[in-house]
């Protein structure tokens, strides 16, 4: 159990994947820049962090790829064009975001293996001794007020003095083999997990609750990460880190209740995410509902 103490939180977003399921589109630009309606997935994550009160954010990107960084940099030519054509409103939200966020861009180290934990290891010098939030770049949380769930995870982390707070969500039983399956600890703290299993068949899965890409963690998690061995397939995943810490410390995985978790990691689920986000947009929701009704 970690000691109490008021700390400044830092956040790391893993955005170093190749997005192979979106090829050939992602040959030209990173998966995290594929838009959900009018904004790329990664902008929603930065906004969520800011709304939860976290401003110091590192985006770990593929080495040699500057496009995510370029997206968040000013574009004087575009801004001039919008001003001259009275279309400044298109960039207002983006400009406010860039003014509020303290963004760092870190290339994932080339010597590290494939996997989410490699992105986090690449950001250790950024995190230093701060508690941190770790986000997967292709996970989206849709809620009435952005950042509410993430803020609740941070509060729980402080209250319980946990090692890790991991976000969880139920999924349909028929889909559980696509995801991890959480085994909760009997007799422990509320939502304390004993182990997370990856992609088990339905008949073997301990629950239909899965972890998704929102974690609040203590800095000593890196002590486990640096000793972690790669999987038999040569991969380094943060789920294995969570399991190692759950054996010796406290890992809690409260489920998302007042919102919806959406993964955008493949074309079908990306399309579903677009529909969900659009149906939550009052400017286009009604027209979209009528269109979908006609299709059915």
C-alpha positions in Angstrom: 0.0 0.0 0.0 1.4 3.3 -1.0 1.9 6.3 1.4 -0.5 9.2 1.4 0.5 12.6 0.1 -0.7 15.3 -2.2 0.9 14.9 -5.7 0.6 16.4 -9.1 -0.7 13.8 -11.6 0.9 13.3 -15.0 -0.7 11.4 -17.8 0.7 9.1 -20.5 -1.2 8.2 -23.7 0.0 5.2 -25.6 -0.2 6.1 -29.3 2.7 4.1 -30.8 0.8 1.3 -32.5 0.9 0.7 -36.3 -2.9 0.5 -36.7 -2.6 -2.5 -39.0 -6.3 -3.2 -38.9 -6.9 0.1 -40.5 -4.5 -0.3 -43.4 -4.1 1.1 -46.0 -5.5 4.3 -44.4 -3.0 4.2 -41.5 -0.1 3.9 -44.0 -0.5 7.7 -44.3 -1.2 8.7 -40.7 -1.5 7.2 -37.2 -4.6 5.4 -36.1 -5.0 7.9 -33.2 -5.7 10.6 -35.8 -8.5 8.7 -37.5 -11.5 11.0 -36.7 -14.5 10.2 -34.5 -16.8 12.6 -36.3 -14.8 15.9 -36.5 -12.1 15.2 -34.0 -9.3 12.5 -33.9 -9.6 9.9 -31.2 -6.5 11.3 -29.3 -8.1 14.8 -29.0 -11.0 13.2 -27.0 -8.4 11.7 -24.6 -6.6 15.0 -24.1 -10.0 16.7 -23.4 -11.0 14.0 -21.0 -7.7 14.4 -19.0 -8.1 18.2 -18.9 -11.7 17.9 -17.7 -10.5 15.5 -15.0 -8.0 18.2 -13.8 -4.8 16.7 -15.4 -2.8 19.1 -17.5 0.7 17.5 -17.9 0.3 15.0 -20.6 2.8 12.9 -22.6 1.9 11.3 -25.9 4.1 8.3 -26.8 4.2 8.0 -30.5 5.9 5.7 -33.0 9.6 6.7 -33.5 10.1 8.8 -36.6 6.4 9.7 -36.9 5.8 13.3 -36.1 2.2 13.6 -37.3 0.6 13.4 -33.8 2.9 16.2 -32.6 2.2 18.2 -35.8 -1.6 17.9 -35.1 -1.2 19.8 -31.8 1.1 22.5 -33.2 -0.1 25.8 -34.5 -0.8 26.1 -38.2 -0.5 29.9 -39.1 -1.6 29.3 -42.8 -4.7 27.5 -41.8 -5.6 30.0 -39.1 -5.1 32.9 -41.5 -7.3 31.2 -44.1 -10.1 30.6 -41.6 -10.0 34.2 -40.4 -10.1 35.5 -43.9 -13.1 33.3 -44.7 -14.9 33.9 -41.4 -14.6 30.3 -40.3 -12.7 30.8 -37.1 -15.2 28.8 -35.1 -13.8 25.5 -36.6 -10.6 25.8 -34.5 -11.9 27.5 -31.3 -12.1 24.2 -29.3 -8.8 23.0 -30.6 -7.1 26.3 -29.7 -8.5 26.3 -26.2 -7.3 22.7 -25.7 -3.7 23.5 -26.8 -3.6 26.5 -24.5 -4.6 24.5 -21.5 -2.7 21.3 -22.0 1.0 21.0 -21.3 1.9 18.5 -23.9 5.1 16.4 -24.3 5.8 14.1 -27.3 7.9 11.1 -26.7 9.0 8.6 -29.3 8.7 5.0 -28.1 12.2 3.5 -27.6 13.1 1.3 -30.6 14.7 -1.4 -28.4 11.5 -2.1 -26.6 9.2 -4.9 -27.7 5.6 -4.6 -28.9 2.9 -3.9 -26.3 1.3 -1.2 -24.2 3.8 -1.4 -21.4 6.6 -0.4 -23.8 4.9 2.9 -24.4 4.7 3.5 -20.6 8.4 2.5 -20.1 9.4 5.0 -22.7 7.7 7.8 -20.6 9.3 6.9 -17.3 11.6 10.0 -17.3 8.5 12.2 -17.9 6.5 10.5 -15.0 9.4 10.6 -12.6 8.1 10.1 -9.1 4.5 11.4 -9.7 1.4 9.3 -9.6 0.2 9.0 -13.1 -2.7 8.2 -15.4 -2.1 5.8 -18.3 -4.5 5.7 -21.3 -4.7 3.5 -24.3 -4.9 5.6 -27.5 -7.8 3.7 -29.0 -10.2 3.7 -26.0 -13.0 6.2 -25.8 -15.3 7.0 -22.8 -18.6 8.6 -23.7 -20.4 10.3 -20.7 -22.6 13.3 -20.1 -19.8 15.3 -18.6 -16.3 14.5 -20.0 -13.8 13.5 -17.4 -16.2 12.5 -14.6 -15.3 8.8 -14.5 -11.6 9.5 -14.7 -11.8 12.0 -11.9 -13.7 9.4 -9.8 -10.8 6.9 -10.4 -8.3 9.5 -9.1 -10.4 10.1 -6.0 -10.6 6.4 -5.3 -6.9 6.1 -5.8 -6.3 8.7 -3.1 -9.0 7.4 -0.7 -7.9 3.7 -0.8 -4.1 4.4 -1.2 -4.1 1.7 -3.9 -1.2 0.8 -6.1 -3.4 0.8 -9.3 -7.0 1.8 -10.0 -8.0 0.2 -13.3 -11.1 1.1 -15.2 -13.5 -1.8 -15.9 -16.6 -2.4 -18.0 -19.0 -5.3 -18.5 -19.2 -6.7 -22.1 -21.6 -9.1 -23.6 -20.7 -12.7 -22.7 -20.6 -13.6 -26.3 -17.7 -11.1 -26.8 -15.6 -11.8 -23.7 -13.1 -13.9 -25.7 -12.1 -10.7 -27.5 -11.1 -9.0 -24.2 -9.6 -9.6 -20.8 -11.7 -11.1 -18.0 -11.4 -9.8 -14.4 -11.4 -12.2 -11.4 -12.4 -10.2 -8.3 -10.8 -11.1 -5.0 -13.1 -12.7 -2.4 -12.9 -11.0 1.0 -10.8 -8.1 -0.2 -11.6 -4.5 -0.7 -14.5 -3.6 -2.9 -13.6 -4.2 -6.6 -10.1 -5.6 -5.6 -8.9 -8.0 -8.3 -6.8 -11.1 -7.9 -6.0 -11.7 -11.6 -6.9 -10.6 -15.1 -7.1 -13.3 -17.8 -6.6 -12.4 -21.5 -9.0 -13.6 -24.2 -10.4 -16.7 -22.5 -13.2 -18.7 -24.1 -16.6 -17.9 -22.6 -16.8 -21.1 -20.6 -13.4 -20.4 -18.9 -13.7 -16.7 -18.3 -14.3 -15.8 -14.6 -16.5 -12.8 -15.4 -17.7 -10.8 -18.3 -16.0 -7.7 -16.9 -13.0 -6.4 -18.8 -10.3 -3.8 -18.1 -9.9 -1.0 -20.5 -7.4 1.8 -21.1 -7.8 4.0 -18.1 -5.3 3.4 -15.2 -4.3 5.5 -12.2 -1.1 4.2 -10.7 1.7 4.9 -8.2 5.2 5.6 -9.6 6.6 2.4 -8.0 4.8 0.5 -10.8 7.9 1.1 -12.8 9.9 -1.1 -10.5 7.6 -4.0 -11.6 7.7 -2.9 -15.2 11.5 -2.8 -15.5 11.7 -6.4 -14.3 8.8 -7.7 -16.4 9.6 -10.4 -18.9 8.1 -10.5 -22.3 5.3 -12.9 -23.1 6.0 -16.1 -25.0 5.1 -14.1 -28.2 7.7 -11.5 -27.3 5.2 -8.9 -26.1 5.2 -6.5 -23.2 1.7 -5.7 -22.0 0.5 -3.6 -19.0 -2.1 -6.2 -18.1 0.8 -8.4 -17.0 2.1 -5.6 -14.8 -1.4 -5.3 -13.3 -1.4 -9.0 -12.5 2.1 -8.8 -10.9 1.1 -5.9 -8.6 -2.3 -7.6 -7.8 -0.3 -10.5 -6.2 1.5 -8.2 -3.7 -0.5 -5.0 -3.5 -3.9 -3.4 -4.0 -5.4 -3.2 -7.5 -9.0 -2.0 -7.7 -11.1 -2.2 -10.8 -14.4 -0.3 -10.4 -16.8 -0.6 -13.4 -17.9 2.4 -15.5 -21.6 3.0 -14.6 -22.6 6.4 -15.9 -21.2 6.3 -19.3 -20.0 4.0 -22.1 -16.7 2.6 -23.0 -16.0 2.2 -26.7 -12.9 0.7 -28.3 -12.0 2.1 -31.6 -9.2 -0.3 -32.4 -10.8 -1.9 -35.5 -13.0 -0.6 -38.3 -16.3 -2.1 -37.1 -15.9 -0.8 -33.6 -14.6 2.5 -34.8 -17.8 2.8 -36.9 -19.9 2.0 -33.9 -18.1 4.6 -31.9 -18.8 7.2 -34.5 -22.5 6.4 -34.4 -22.6 6.5 -30.6 -20.8 9.9 -30.5 -23.1 11.2 -33.3 -26.2 10.2 -31.4 -25.0 12.2 -28.4 -24.6 15.3 -30.6 -27.8 17.3 -30.6 -27.0 19.0 -33.9 -27.1 15.8 -35.9 -28.6 13.1 -33.7 -32.2 13.4 -35.0 -31.2 13.3 -38.7 -29.0 10.3 -38.0 -31.7 8.4 -36.2 -34.1 8.9 -39.1 -31.4 7.7 -41.5 -30.6 4.6 -39.4 -34.3 3.9 -39.1 -34.7 3.9 -42.9 -31.8 1.5 -43.2 -33.4 -1.0 -40.8 
